[in-house]
Amino acid sequence: MLQMRTSERRDLKSCAQKWQWGTVEGLRPNHTPNPLWLGTAVHEALARWYVPGTERGQHPAEAFAEILDGDRKTLVTNEDEEREFVSSRELGSDMLARYVEFYGLEPKKDMIATEQEFQVILPRPAIKIFGQDQPEQKRWLRYVGTFDGVFRDLETGEIWLDETKTAASIWHDHLPLDDQAGSYWAVATTLLRRKGVLKKNEHIAGIMYNFLRKAMGDTRPINEDGLRTNKPTKSHYLEALSESYEEDSIAKFKVDELAALAETDKLIVVGDASASQPPAFFERFPVYRSKGERATMIRRIQEEAIFSEAYRKGWLPVTKSPDPMKCRMCSFRRMCELDEQGDAMAVEEFKASQFHAEDPYAAHRRKSAE
């Protein structure tokens, strides 16, 4: 049966060669790039925090450190990787500690499902390739994936698909066209109804994007307006202390003496608001979805599966799509460069030394067998 994973669709559309190596050959780098394993660990940590119901589980900062420590042997093989590991461990723990401080326990967030693996059977669309009918038109398509979670907002009664994103910067102009989370949403209502988790008249309103910006917290003091402030000057200390001391008695004090006096009196003194305010560290952005969009998503999954079949069977050539930003982060970049040089032996040697093969569908095969 023709199969398609949500996680492979982006590669399929952006670069067929990357999809060929990553999905068809199942190649995985022996050393996972830092941004990838950090994001994966954050997802796992939040899954331990957002257990089903309104109670919360293991603190995500603690879970994150535990997850990374468990993977240390595979992540650290030299001094450079050790420094990278320590830095990322500190970053992730700091991010998640501040995440809980920012959102609290969220008693109105009732988790219905978390880290839900799924597979659905869809009709294989009758599409002609190169103007020819294909002999296997009656085959079905198995679509598999894992969505982060589904929750009910007890304040509004709405049900949302939860989609966590870790990124260096937060932007959301593209989210109404996001077909990865959109495809999760397209199948989640039906799946959860079949499992009895949702009632027949209940549906998932849309996708709640949960952004965590990958950055250490800003330690500068915050004023009453919630703005980060510069270091207080002498005038700030004098103003703060004026209610307790005569101005003449402290006017000649140095800044550090005034700071000590303020500390003794348990006064918090802040400076002027800084002209440089940090971007949001956390943000949630709701995107409602319609019945029409569900039909569009299902059709797109089916059509992209036909493209994958065309590549697999050699009906379409496996091509490359060089892009400055995407290639810079691609795990296959060096091997791709060797391939461009036409050195097949060098490609195979590099592949054997830097990658190992995994079955990308293994988890879903096991789930299907249970």
Contacts in CASP RR format, 6 or more apart in sequence:
PFRMAT RR
TARGET T0000
AUTHOR 0000-0000-0000
METHOD contacts of the structure
MODEL  1
MLQMRTSERRDLKSCAQKWQWGTVEGLRPNHTPNPLWLGTAVHEALARWY
VPGTERGQHPAEAFAEILDGDRKTLVTNEDEEREFVSSRELGSDMLARYV
EFYGLEPKKDMIATEQEFQVILPRPAIKIFGQDQPEQKRWLRYVGTFDGV
FRDLETGEIWLDETKTAASIWHDHLPLDDQAGSYWAVATTLLRRKGVLKK
NEHIAGIMYNFLRKAMGDTRPINEDGLRTNKPTKSHYLEALSESYEEDSI
AKFKVDELAALAETDKLIVVGDASASQPPAFFERFPVYRSKGERATMIRR
IQEEAIFSEAYRKGWLPVTKSPDPMKCRMCSFRRMCELDEQGDAMAVEEF
KASQFHAEDPYAAHRRKSAE
1 139 0 8 1.000
1 140 0 8 1.000
1 141 0 8 1.000
1 142 0 8 1.000
2 124 0 8 1.000
2 139 0 8 1.000
2 140 0 8 1.000
2 141 0 8 1.000
2 142 0 8 1.000
2 305 0 8 1.000
2 308 0 8 1.000
2 309 0 8 1.000
3 141 0 8 1.000
3 142 0 8 1.000
3 143 0 8 1.000
3 144 0 8 1.000
3 305 0 8 1.000
3 361 0 8 1.000
4 141 0 8 1.000
4 142 0 8 1.000
4 143 0 8 1.000
4 144 0 8 1.000
4 301 0 8 1.000
4 304 0 8 1.000
4 305 0 8 1.000
4 308 0 8 1.000
5 23 0 8 1.000
5 143 0 8 1.000
5 144 0 8 1.000
5 145 0 8 1.000
5 360 0 8 1.000
5 361 0 8 1.000
5 364 0 8 1.000
6 143 0 8 1.000
6 144 0 8 1.000
6 145 0 8 1.000
6 146 0 8 1.000
6 180 0 8 1.000
6 183 0 8 1.000
6 184 0 8 1.000
7 145 0 8 1.000
7 180 0 8 1.000
7 360 0 8 1.000
8 19 0 8 1.000
8 22 0 8 1.000
8 23 0 8 1.000
8 308 0 8 1.000
8 360 0 8 1.000
9 179 0 8 1.000
9 180 0 8 1.000
9 183 0 8 1.000
9 301 0 8 1.000
9 304 0 8 1.000
10 180 0 8 1.000
11 18 0 8 1.000
11 19 0 8 1.000
11 22 0 8 1.000
11 23 0 8 1.000
12 19 0 8 1.000
12 23 0 8 1.000
12 304 0 8 1.000
12 307 0 8 1.000
12 308 0 8 1.000
12 311 0 8 1.000
13 304 0 8 1.000
14 321 0 8 1.000
14 323 0 8 1.000
14 326 0 8 1.000
15 320 0 8 1.000
15 321 0 8 1.000
15 323 0 8 1.000
15 326 0 8 1.000
15 330 0 8 1.000
16 311 0 8 1.000
16 316 0 8 1.000
16 318 0 8 1.000
16 319 0 8 1.000
16 320 0 8 1.000
16 321 0 8 1.000
17 318 0 8 1.000
17 319 0 8 1.000
17 320 0 8 1.000
17 321 0 8 1.000
17 332 0 8 1.000
17 336 0 8 1.000
17 339 0 8 1.000
18 330 0 8 1.000
18 332 0 8 1.000
19 308 0 8 1.000
19 311 0 8 1.000
20 311 0 8 1.000
20 318 0 8 1.000
21 27 0 8 1.000
21 332 0 8 1.000
21 335 0 8 1.000
22 28 0 8 1.000
22 332 0 8 1.000
22 360 0 8 1.000
23 308 0 8 1.000
23 360 0 8 1.000
24 311 0 8 1.000
24 312 0 8 1.000
25 357 0 8 1.000
26 357 0 8 1.000
26 358 0 8 1.000
26 359 0 8 1.000
26 360 0 8 1.000
27 332 0 8 1.000
27 351 0 8 1.000
27 355 0 8 1.000
27 356 0 8 1.000
27 357 0 8 1.000
28 355 0 8 1.000
28 356 0 8 1.000
28 357 0 8 1.000
28 358 0 8 1.000
29 331 0 8 1.000
29 354 0 8 1.000
29 355 0 8 1.000
30 354 0 8 1.000
30 355 0 8 1.000
30 356 0 8 1.000
31 75 0 8 1.000
31 77 0 8 1.000
31 81 0 8 1.000
32 74 0 8 1.000
32 75 0 8 1.000
33 329 0 8 1.000
33 331 0 8 1.000
34 84 0 8 1.000
34 88 0 8 1.000
35 214 0 8 1.000
35 329 0 8 1.000
37 68 0 8 1.000
37 71 0 8 1.000
37 75 0 8 1.000
37 88 0 8 1.000
38 88 0 8 1.000
38 91 0 8 1.000
38 92 0 8 1.000
38 166 0 8 1.000
38 214 0 8 1.000
39 166 0 8 1.000
41 64 0 8 1.000
41 67 0 8 1.000
41 68 0 8 1.000
41 71 0 8 1.000
41 92 0 8 1.000
42 60 0 8 1.000
42 64 0 8 1.000
42 92 0 8 1.000
42 95 0 8 1.000
42 96 0 8 1.000
42 164 0 8 1.000
42 166 0 8 1.000
42 212 0 8 1.000
43 115 0 8 1.000
43 148 0 8 1.000
43 164 0 8 1.000
44 63 0 8 1.000
44 64 0 8 1.000
44 67 0 8 1.000
45 60 0 8 1.000
45 61 0 8 1.000
45 63 0 8 1.000
45 64 0 8 1.000
45 67 0 8 1.000
45 96 0 8 1.000
46 60 0 8 1.000
46 96 0 8 1.000
46 148 0 8 1.000
46 164 0 8 1.000
47 114 0 8 1.000
47 115 0 8 1.000
47 148 0 8 1.000
48 57 0 8 1.000
48 58 0 8 1.000
48 60 0 8 1.000
48 63 0 8 1.000
49 56 0 8 1.000
49 57 0 8 1.000
49 58 0 8 1.000
49 59 0 8 1.000
49 60 0 8 1.000
49 63 0 8 1.000
49 100 0 8 1.000
50 56 0 8 1.000
50 57 0 8 1.000
50 109 0 8 1.000
50 111 0 8 1.000
50 114 0 8 1.000
50 149 0 8 1.000
50 151 0 8 1.000
50 162 0 8 1.000
51 57 0 8 1.000
51 111 0 8 1.000
51 114 0 8 1.000
52 111 0 8 1.000
52 112 0 8 1.000
52 113 0 8 1.000
52 114 0 8 1.000
53 110 0 8 1.000
53 111 0 8 1.000
53 112 0 8 1.000
54 107 0 8 1.000
54 108 0 8 1.000
54 109 0 8 1.000
54 110 0 8 1.000
54 111 0 8 1.000
54 154 0 8 1.000
56 105 0 8 1.000
56 106 0 8 1.000
59 96 0 8 1.000
59 97 0 8 1.000
59 100 0 8 1.000
60 96 0 8 1.000
60 99 0 8 1.000
60 100 0 8 1.000
61 92 0 8 1.000
61 93 0 8 1.000
61 94 0 8 1.000
61 96 0 8 1.000
61 97 0 8 1.000
61 100 0 8 1.000
63 96 0 8 1.000
64 89 0 8 1.000
64 92 0 8 1.000
64 93 0 8 1.000
64 96 0 8 1.000
65 89 0 8 1.000
65 93 0 8 1.000
68 75 0 8 1.000
68 85 0 8 1.000
68 88 0 8 1.000
68 89 0 8 1.000
69 89 0 8 1.000
72 85 0 8 1.000
75 81 0 8 1.000
75 85 0 8 1.000
76 82 0 8 1.000
76 85 0 8 1.000
90 216 0 8 1.000
91 214 0 8 1.000
91 215 0 8 1.000
91 216 0 8 1.000
94 216 0 8 1.000
94 217 0 8 1.000
95 166 0 8 1.000
95 212 0 8 1.000
95 213 0 8 1.000
95 214 0 8 1.000
95 215 0 8 1.000
95 216 0 8 1.000
95 281 0 8 1.000
96 212 0 8 1.000
98 217 0 8 1.000
98 281 0 8 1.000
98 282 0 8 1.000
99 212 0 8 1.000
99 282 0 8 1.000
102 281 0 8 1.000
102 282 0 8 1.000
103 282 0 8 1.000
107 154 0 8 1.000
108 153 0 8 1.000
108 154 0 8 1.000
108 155 0 8 1.000
109 151 0 8 1.000
109 152 0 8 1.000
109 153 0 8 1.000
109 154 0 8 1.000
110 151 0 8 1.000
110 152 0 8 1.000
110 153 0 8 1.000
110 154 0 8 1.000
111 149 0 8 1.000
111 150 0 8 1.000
111 151 0 8 1.000
112 149 0 8 1.000
112 150 0 8 1.000
112 151 0 8 1.000
112 152 0 8 1.000
112 159 0 8 1.000
112 192 0 8 1.000
112 197 0 8 1.000
112 198 0 8 1.000
113 149 0 8 1.000
113 150 0 8 1.000
113 192 0 8 1.000
113 197 0 8 1.000
114 148 0 8 1.000
114 149 0 8 1.000
115 146 0 8 1.000
115 147 0 8 1.000
115 148 0 8 1.000
115 149 0 8 1.000
116 146 0 8 1.000
116 147 0 8 1.000
116 149 0 8 1.000
116 150 0 8 1.000
116 188 0 8 1.000
116 191 0 8 1.000
117 144 0 8 1.000
117 145 0 8 1.000
117 146 0 8 1.000
117 363 0 8 1.000
117 364 0 8 1.000
117 367 0 8 1.000
118 144 0 8 1.000
118 145 0 8 1.000
118 146 0 8 1.000
118 147 0 8 1.000
118 187 0 8 1.000
118 188 0 8 1.000
118 191 0 8 1.000
119 142 0 8 1.000
119 143 0 8 1.000
119 144 0 8 1.000
119 145 0 8 1.000
119 364 0 8 1.000
119 367 0 8 1.000
119 368 0 8 1.000
120 142 0 8 1.000
120 143 0 8 1.000
120 144 0 8 1.000
120 187 0 8 1.000
120 190 0 8 1.000
120 191 0 8 1.000
121 140 0 8 1.000
121 141 0 8 1.000
121 142 0 8 1.000
121 143 0 8 1.000
122 140 0 8 1.000
122 141 0 8 1.000
122 142 0 8 1.000
122 143 0 8 1.000
122 298 0 8 1.000
122 301 0 8 1.000
122 302 0 8 1.000
123 140 0 8 1.000
123 141 0 8 1.000
123 302 0 8 1.000
124 136 0 8 1.000
124 137 0 8 1.000
124 138 0 8 1.000
124 139 0 8 1.000
124 140 0 8 1.000
124 141 0 8 1.000
124 302 0 8 1.000
124 305 0 8 1.000
124 306 0 8 1.000
125 299 0 8 1.000
125 302 0 8 1.000
125 303 0 8 1.000
125 306 0 8 1.000
126 133 0 8 1.000
126 137 0 8 1.000
127 134 0 8 1.000
127 303 0 8 1.000
127 306 0 8 1.000
128 134 0 8 1.000
129 306 0 8 1.000
129 310 0 8 1.000
129 315 0 8 1.000
130 315 0 8 1.000
141 301 0 8 1.000
141 302 0 8 1.000
141 305 0 8 1.000
143 183 0 8 1.000
143 187 0 8 1.000
143 301 0 8 1.000
143 305 0 8 1.000
144 361 0 8 1.000
144 364 0 8 1.000
145 184 0 8 1.000
145 364 0 8 1.000
147 161 0 8 1.000
147 162 0 8 1.000
147 163 0 8 1.000
147 181 0 8 1.000
147 184 0 8 1.000
147 188 0 8 1.000
148 161 0 8 1.000
148 162 0 8 1.000
148 163 0 8 1.000
148 164 0 8 1.000
149 161 0 8 1.000
149 162 0 8 1.000
150 159 0 8 1.000
150 160 0 8 1.000
150 161 0 8 1.000
150 162 0 8 1.000
150 188 0 8 1.000
150 192 0 8 1.000
150 197 0 8 1.000
150 204 0 8 1.000
151 159 0 8 1.000
151 160 0 8 1.000
151 162 0 8 1.000
151 208 0 8 1.000
152 158 0 8 1.000
152 159 0 8 1.000
152 160 0 8 1.000
153 159 0 8 1.000
153 160 0 8 1.000
158 205 0 8 1.000
159 198 0 8 1.000
159 202 0 8 1.000
159 203 0 8 1.000
159 204 0 8 1.000
159 205 0 8 1.000
160 204 0 8 1.000
160 205 0 8 1.000
160 206 0 8 1.000
160 207 0 8 1.000
160 208 0 8 1.000
160 286 0 8 1.000
161 181 0 8 1.000
161 182 0 8 1.000
161 184 0 8 1.000
161 185 0 8 1.000
161 188 0 8 1.000
161 204 0 8 1.000
161 206 0 8 1.000
161 207 0 8 1.000
161 208 0 8 1.000
162 208 0 8 1.000
162 210 0 8 1.000
163 181 0 8 1.000
163 184 0 8 1.000
163 207 0 8 1.000
163 208 0 8 1.000
163 209 0 8 1.000
163 210 0 8 1.000
164 210 0 8 1.000
164 211 0 8 1.000
164 212 0 8 1.000
165 209 0 8 1.000
165 210 0 8 1.000
165 211 0 8 1.000
165 212 0 8 1.000
166 211 0 8 1.000
166 212 0 8 1.000
166 213 0 8 1.000
166 214 0 8 1.000
167 211 0 8 1.000
167 212 0 8 1.000
167 213 0 8 1.000
167 214 0 8 1.000
168 213 0 8 1.000
168 214 0 8 1.000
168 215 0 8 1.000
169 213 0 8 1.000
169 279 0 8 1.000
170 211 0 8 1.000
170 213 0 8 1.000
170 279 0 8 1.000
170 280 0 8 1.000
170 283 0 8 1.000
172 209 0 8 1.000
172 211 0 8 1.000
172 283 0 8 1.000
172 285 0 8 1.000
175 181 0 8 1.000
175 207 0 8 1.000
175 209 0 8 1.000
175 285 0 8 1.000
175 287 0 8 1.000
176 287 0 8 1.000
178 207 0 8 1.000
178 287 0 8 1.000
179 297 0 8 1.000
179 300 0 8 1.000
181 207 0 8 1.000
181 209 0 8 1.000
182 207 0 8 1.000
182 289 0 8 1.000
182 293 0 8 1.000
182 297 0 8 1.000
183 297 0 8 1.000
183 300 0 8 1.000
183 301 0 8 1.000
184 207 0 8 1.000
185 204 0 8 1.000
185 206 0 8 1.000
185 207 0 8 1.000
185 289 0 8 1.000
185 294 0 8 1.000
185 297 0 8 1.000
186 289 0 8 1.000
186 293 0 8 1.000
186 294 0 8 1.000
186 297 0 8 1.000
186 298 0 8 1.000
186 301 0 8 1.000
187 298 0 8 1.000
188 204 0 8 1.000
189 198 0 8 1.000
189 202 0 8 1.000
189 203 0 8 1.000
189 204 0 8 1.000
192 198 0 8 1.000
192 204 0 8 1.000
193 199 0 8 1.000
193 200 0 8 1.000
193 202 0 8 1.000
198 204 0 8 1.000
204 289 0 8 1.000
205 288 0 8 1.000
205 289 0 8 1.000
206 286 0 8 1.000
206 287 0 8 1.000
206 288 0 8 1.000
206 289 0 8 1.000
207 286 0 8 1.000
207 287 0 8 1.000
207 289 0 8 1.000
208 284 0 8 1.000
208 285 0 8 1.000
208 286 0 8 1.000
208 287 0 8 1.000
209 284 0 8 1.000
209 285 0 8 1.000
209 286 0 8 1.000
209 287 0 8 1.000
210 284 0 8 1.000
211 280 0 8 1.000
211 282 0 8 1.000
211 283 0 8 1.000
211 284 0 8 1.000
211 285 0 8 1.000
212 281 0 8 1.000
212 282 0 8 1.000
213 279 0 8 1.000
213 280 0 8 1.000
213 281 0 8 1.000
213 282 0 8 1.000
215 278 0 8 1.000
215 281 0 8 1.000
217 278 0 8 1.000
217 281 0 8 1.000
218 228 0 8 1.000
218 278 0 8 1.000
220 228 0 8 1.000
220 229 0 8 1.000
220 230 0 8 1.000
220 274 0 8 1.000
221 228 0 8 1.000
221 229 0 8 1.000
221 268 0 8 1.000
221 270 0 8 1.000
221 271 0 8 1.000
222 228 0 8 1.000
222 229 0 8 1.000
222 270 0 8 1.000
223 229 0 8 1.000
223 270 0 8 1.000
223 271 0 8 1.000
223 273 0 8 1.000
225 273 0 8 1.000
227 273 0 8 1.000
227 274 0 8 1.000
227 277 0 8 1.000
228 273 0 8 1.000
228 274 0 8 1.000
228 276 0 8 1.000
228 277 0 8 1.000
228 278 0 8 1.000
229 270 0 8 1.000
229 271 0 8 1.000
229 272 0 8 1.000
229 273 0 8 1.000
229 274 0 8 1.000
230 271 0 8 1.000
230 272 0 8 1.000
230 273 0 8 1.000
230 274 0 8 1.000
231 271 0 8 1.000
232 259 0 8 1.000
232 269 0 8 1.000
232 270 0 8 1.000
232 271 0 8 1.000
233 255 0 8 1.000
233 271 0 8 1.000
234 255 0 8 1.000
234 258 0 8 1.000
236 269 0 8 1.000
236 270 0 8 1.000
236 271 0 8 1.000
236 272 0 8 1.000
237 255 0 8 1.000
237 258 0 8 1.000
237 259 0 8 1.000
237 261 0 8 1.000
237 262 0 8 1.000
237 269 0 8 1.000
238 247 0 8 1.000
238 250 0 8 1.000
238 251 0 8 1.000
238 258 0 8 1.000
240 262 0 8 1.000
240 267 0 8 1.000
240 269 0 8 1.000
241 250 0 8 1.000
241 258 0 8 1.000
241 261 0 8 1.000
241 262 0 8 1.000
241 265 0 8 1.000
241 267 0 8 1.000
244 265 0 8 1.000
245 261 0 8 1.000
250 258 0 8 1.000
250 261 0 8 1.000
253 261 0 8 1.000
259 269 0 8 1.000
262 268 0 8 1.000
262 269 0 8 1.000
307 316 0 8 1.000
309 315 0 8 1.000
310 316 0 8 1.000
311 318 0 8 1.000
320 336 0 8 1.000
327 333 0 8 1.000
327 336 0 8 1.000
330 336 0 8 1.000
334 350 0 8 1.000
334 354 0 8 1.000
335 347 0 8 1.000
335 350 0 8 1.000
335 351 0 8 1.000
335 354 0 8 1.000
335 355 0 8 1.000
338 346 0 8 1.000
338 347 0 8 1.000
338 350 0 8 1.000
339 347 0 8 1.000
359 365 0 8 1.000
END
